[in-house]
Amino acid sequence: MYRPVSRPRSNRLGAAALGLALALLLVPAPADAQQRTSLLWLEPGKVDLATLIGLPPAMNSPEQKREFDEVLQITLNRTPEREKAAIADQYQTLARFLEGADIPFAGNEHREVRLLYREAQIEMGIVLLGVRRLTNRQRPFTVWNKVRVKPCPGGRPEGTSFPAGHAATAALYAELLSVAAPEMAARLEERVKDYGESRLVCGFHYRSDLAAGDKAGRAVAKALLADRAFRARFDETSAETRLALGLK
């Protein structure tokens, strides 16, 4: 019998809970990146994610069942090597995103680049919180369907599965980096797919979570690039970004 595992739901999200949600979404945070709970560049409602990504399939729907079965098969067939890479991909950092694509990144030597992309990720995380409060999709490894999905060893993400924060982060990075380094666009897009696939390999997300996260990340990236203040800082940092990526 296919049934979700019942979990209590909080009916309030105060300032402390908001900070905790941000921490869960965005860890590990570099020491020099300031955590924020309010938008810096984008005005509230500037990116209407709820309309853009919609809602996930209902828990007992045929579509949900198909997505669960897909994740189950992926986790059953994962190899030790793929599992190791998927575990490494649990880190939502620009350095890990690029490392997984064998793209060199001298982040320690280019602090402004590191901070800019970190701030963009935090901005996206705050936008995501607004739509995540509208959903309560349970992650694959918390759902029973005769057998349980076995998640990757290590930390297990909490909170709603929809949309996928990792997929949003990957899409955000790819969109921004492709503007600064268009010659790397194809490699970055391949990495977006691989980074998202790691969440299926670990049993942490469904396919539609990834699709929604991808839309969200790209929408936020485009909104940031359209913002005058962010774009000015982005353009000022583009030459340094290319140097950090080993480009001229």
HELIX and SHEET records of a PDB file:
HELIX    1   1 ALA A   15  LEU A   26  1                                  12    
HELIX    2   2 LEU A   49  ILE A   53  1                                   5    
HELIX    3   3 PRO A   62  ASN A   77  1                                  16    
HELIX    4   4 PRO A   80  ALA A   88  1                                   9    
HELIX    5   5 LEU A   94  GLU A   99  1                                   6    
HELIX    6   6 GLY A  107  GLU A  109  5                                   3    
HELIX    7   7 ARG A  111  ARG A  132  1                                  22    
HELIX    8   8 PRO A  140  THR A  142  5                                   3    
HELIX    9   9 GLY A  165  ALA A  180  1                                  16    
HELIX   10  10 PRO A  182  MET A  184  5                                   3    
HELIX   11  11 ALA A  185  VAL A  201  1                                  17    
HELIX   12  12 ARG A  207  ALA A  226  1                                  20    
HELIX   13  13 ARG A  228  ALA A  244  1                                  17    
SHEET    1   A 2 TYR A   2  PRO A   4  0                                        
SHEET    2   A 2 VAL A 143  ASN A 145 -1                                        
END                                                                             
